[in-house]
């Protein structure tokens, strides 16, 4: 269970995978894919218990006064209801007033799901729910954006699918699908369907052949291994075929950040993994790759990463050269 985020939170806060029915279910956070999954899980749980479940949808932005109470009022046969409300962060004044009244005394046999993607609009309603009105729960769906979070999502997806994935294969897959996590989840499911329950780097390599970011990790692997000539050949091949340099830079930066985190750290791989919030295999790889680096050169690499990103995003007339220069620096461990 996720930890409460403030003193006003008096209701359970759940991860999206723990989604379950309650009189009021607040689904908060910007990650739409996880929110959709959470709402679907609530619906499936209710329908499994009551096949005749009535499902109603409300758009909070175009809501008309009284609509919520009309839907929630008992029907002739008193079937259980699920009322799903989208766009609470854009809600009309009428919805806000009705919802604040409703959560104080929810209808029996009714589950109200409130989807709020973020922002201040509707905060008074959220505060009521989080304060305990309606005996609700909150399902938190934060944005999955950081490399480590995306990698964790891939690993969790394979566990959910009952499959095993090697660390390298998970990393390759997370890099190959750098867009929305819906695409990433679909790739995990497709791999399990095509390959089976054991996923290695070879299977991911075949499945992601030609994708930009897989090439990026080949460049990054060569650079951090000190194979500068190989890294530059791979880079030029990628750029010559129209590959976007930004994902290549992201792949290199992911490794540089890992090296910076483990530099000078003392302890076993397992101990460092706990201290740094990294997987043991990530720590072991970063410790290998950081050998031979001096602290001042590694600090310069971190600075150069930000400078290179700025140049790639319009700060230079020759962005490809900027990326080349950065990769040469990494491959030489800063000793130029």
N, C-alpha and C positions, 0 to 999 in steps of 0.2 A: 504494500500500500504506500502511496506517495505521502510524503510528510506534509503536514499542514503548512500553509504559506503565510499565515498571519493570525493575529489574535481573534479576528472576527470569524474565522473558519471553525464552525462547530459541527460540521458534517464530515462524513468520510470522504477522503479524496483518493480516487482510484486511478490506476494506470488504465489505458484504453483496453488492455487485454483482460481486465477484471470487470468490465462493464456488466451491470446486472440491473434488473428492474427496481424501481422505487417509486413512490408517489410523485416525486419531482426528481428528474435527472438533468443536471446541468452539465452539458458537454462544452468545455471551454478550451480555448487555445487555437492557434492559427493552422495547425496541421489538419487539412481537410480530409485527407485519406484516412487517418487514424480516427477522426471524428465520425466519418461515415461507417467505419468498421464498428465503432462503439455503438452507434445508433442501431445498426443492423443486428448486433449481438443482443441488444435489449429487445428488439422486435422478435428475434428468433426464440428467445427465452420465454417471452409472453405467449407466443403462438404455440410453442411446444406444450405449455400448460393449458392453453385454451385455444383450440383450433378456430373457434368462431370469433376470435379477436377482431374488433373494428379498428381500422387504422385511418387516421385523419391527418392531413397536412395543412399547416398554416404558414403563410409568409408574413413575418412580423412587420416588414416594411409597408405592406399594403393592407394591413389589418384594419377591419372596421369594428367599431365598438360593439361589444356584446357577443362577438363571434365565438370566443373561447367558451363562454358559459352555455351558449346554444349547443355546441358540440359535446360538452361535458355533461349536459343534463341527461338524466336517466331515460333510456329508451323503453319501448314496450316490453322487450325481452331481457333487458338489463345485461346486455353483453358487455364484457370488459372492453376498455378502450385504450388505444395508444394514440396520443396526440403529439405529433412531431412539429416543432416550431423552428423554422429556419430564419437566419438573419436577425437574431435578437440585437446584435450590435448596430442594426439599422432600423430598429423598431419604430413604429408610429407612436405618438403620444397615447393614442387610444389603447394600443396593446400594452404599453407600459403600465397604465392605470389598471386595466383589467387583470393583467398577470400579477401585479402586486396584491390585488384583492384575492385572486384565486389561490395563490400559494399559501395564504393564511389559513385556508380551509379547503384543501383539495377534494375533488369528488371521489366517492368510493369506486373501487374497481377501475380506476383510471390512472394511467401513467402519462405524465406530461414531460416531454423531452425538450429542453431549451438549448438550442445551439447558438453559442456566442463565440465568435472568432477573435474577439479582442477589441480594445478601445474603451472609451469612457461611456459611450451611449449604453443605457440600460444598467448602469452600475448600481442604482438604487435597488433594482430587482435582484441583481446578483448578490448584493449584500444581505438582502432578506433571506434568500435561499441558503447562502453560506452561514448565515446566523442561526439556521435551524428551522426556519418556517417551512412547513410542509413535509418535514421528516425526509429530506432529500439526500442525494449523494452528488458529488461532483466528479466527473471523469475528465482528467487533465490531458490535453493533447498538444504538447509543445512542439514547436517546429523542429524537424529533424534536418539539420543543416550541416553540423560539424562532421568532419571525417570520422571521428570516433563514434559519433551517434549513428551515422549511416552504417558503419561496420557492425555496430551492435544490433541494428535493426536487421541486417542480413542474417546474422547468426541466430537471432530470435526467430526469424521467419523459417529458417531450416529446422529449428527445433519444433516449431509449431507444425511443420509438415512431416515431422517424424524422420527427418533426414540428418545425415552427418556431412559437414563440409570442412575441408582443411582450412587452416588459417590463411594460407596464400590464396586459395580459391575464393574465400569470402572477401578478401581485400581486392582481388581483381574484379569481382562482380560489383562491389560497391563503387569502384572507380569507373567501371564501364558504363554504368547507368547513373549519371550525375544529375539527372533531372528530378522529377517528382518521385516520391517513394512508391507511388502506385505502380509506376513502370518497373521499379526495382523489385517490388513484391511479385509482380507478374513474371519477371525473369526467374526468380527463385522457384516459383511454382512450375514454370515451363521446364526448367532444368530437372526438377524431380520427376516430372511426367516423362521426359525424354530419356533421362539417364538412370534414374533410380534413386535409392536412398543414400548413396555414398558419392559425394561430389568432390572431385579433385581439381587441381589447376588445369589439367589437360582438358577436362570437360568444359570448364569455364572458358578456356582459351578458344576452343572450337566454337562455342556458343556465341562468344563476343567478338569473333574474328572481324576485323575491320572497324570496330568501334574506336572512337578517338581516344578515350581515356585509357584503354588497355595499352595502346601505343605509348601514352604518357608514362605509364609505370615501367615499361621497358626502358625508356629513356632514363627515368629516375633510378632504376636499379643499376644501370650501367654507370651513371654518374656517381652515385654514392659508393659504388664498388671501386672507384678510381679508374674506370675504363673510359677515359675521356674521348678517345677516338671513336669507340663504338657508340657512345652516347650521342656524339655529334652526327655520325652517320644516320643513326635512327631518327634523330631530330630532323635532319634535312630531308630524309625520305618522307617523314610525316608531313612536313610543311609543304613539300613539293606536290603532295596529293591533295592539298587544300585543308589539311587538318588545322583546327583552331588552336592557337598556341596557349590559350588560357588554361584548358584542362591539363596540358602538359606541365605548365608551371605549377598547377595545383598538386599534381602528383609528386613533383620534386619537393615542393614546400611541405607536404605531409611528412616526408622523410626527414627534412631538416628540423622541423618542429620536434619530432620524436628524438632526434639526436640531441637537441638542445635540452630536452627534459631530462635525459639520462646522464648528461655530461657531469662528471665529477661526483655522481651519486654513489653511495656506498651501500653494500648489501647484496644478497642473492637476487637472482632474477624474480623469484616469487615474492620476496620482500618488497622489491622496487615496484613490482606490478601493483601491489596493494597501495603503496605510498603514492604512486603517480597516477593511479586510475587507468592503467594500461593492461592489456593482456600480456601474460608472460612471454609469449612468442614475439610480441612487439618489442618488449624490453630487450630480449636477447638479440634481436635483429639490430635494434638501434645501438646497442653496446658494441656490436661488431662493426657497424658502419661508422661509429664516432672515433674509432681508434685512429690515432695519427693526427687528430684535429687539435689545434691550440684554442684556448678559450676565446682569445681576441678574434681569431679567424671565424670561429663559429658565430660569435656575436655579429661580425660583419656579414656573414651569410644570411642571418635573420634580417638585417637591415637591407641587404641587397635583394632579398625576396620581395620586400615591400616596394622597393624602388623599381624592380623589374615589372611588377604588377602594374604600377603607375604608368610605366613606359608602354606596356602592352595595351593599356586602355586609353591610349591617345596622347601620352606624354612624350612620345618620341616619333620622329619621322622614319625610324628604322627599328621597329619593335622586335623583329626577328633577330637582329644582331644583339639586342639587349638580352634576349633569352639565351642566345648562344654564349654570350659573355658570362651569364650567371651559371650556366651548366659547366663551362670550363672552370669556373671558380670552385664549384662543388667537387668536380672530378679531381682537381688538384689539391683538395682539402685546404683551400685558401692560400696555398704556398705558390704565389705567382711571381 
